[in-house]
Amino acid sequence: MTRFCRDCSCPLSGTNCYDKVRNICKTCHKKNVSKRREVLQSKGLCVLCPRPAEEGSPTCADCKKRNLQRYYNNKGAYTSQQRERRQRLKLEALVAYGGAICTCCAERHTEFLTIDHINEDGAAHRRQLALDRGWNTDARSMAGSQMYFWLKQNNYPSGFRVLCFNCNFAKSHGGCPHERERATIAQETGT
């Protein structure tokens, strides 16, 4: 017998529901949790319990203490989950921009690959994104996984490509030697 989500009526399978008890899909559950958090936060209440929240925080002191204790008790698991999440985000971005291979030198080790701003406006772009988020920081705050997440949220817009860190660095410091070598060979062969 097929079960259906109580909110959107989509069929529930093992991948889009949390367990066999709740009759709600993951998407609807996340929407409901977000709505609940927004309502509680607008009333100045803790998003985890109905007590008053601390000034400038979405949670009360007790929930904050409990969450910190849970984090420190399971720090290894949280750290490995975040590392896996960052690696997954990076790989998705690399695949979206042509695969996990440097477009200049064909480097294939994902540890050496990064996303390059083709128009060489990366620092200004990251600085603007940080300011848009209300961060009073420099461009480095939107580097790495923050940038991969932004790319994913914006459906991987054009203007980016995959380069290895060496080619990316060299590009901004006088040009990549691979490109100069290719230009020299093309001049010599007349193509």
Summary of the structure (lengths in Angstrom):
residues: 191
radius of gyration: 23.1
end to end distance: 65.9
largest distance: 75.6
contacts: 462
relative contact order: 0.08
helix: 52%
strand: 9%
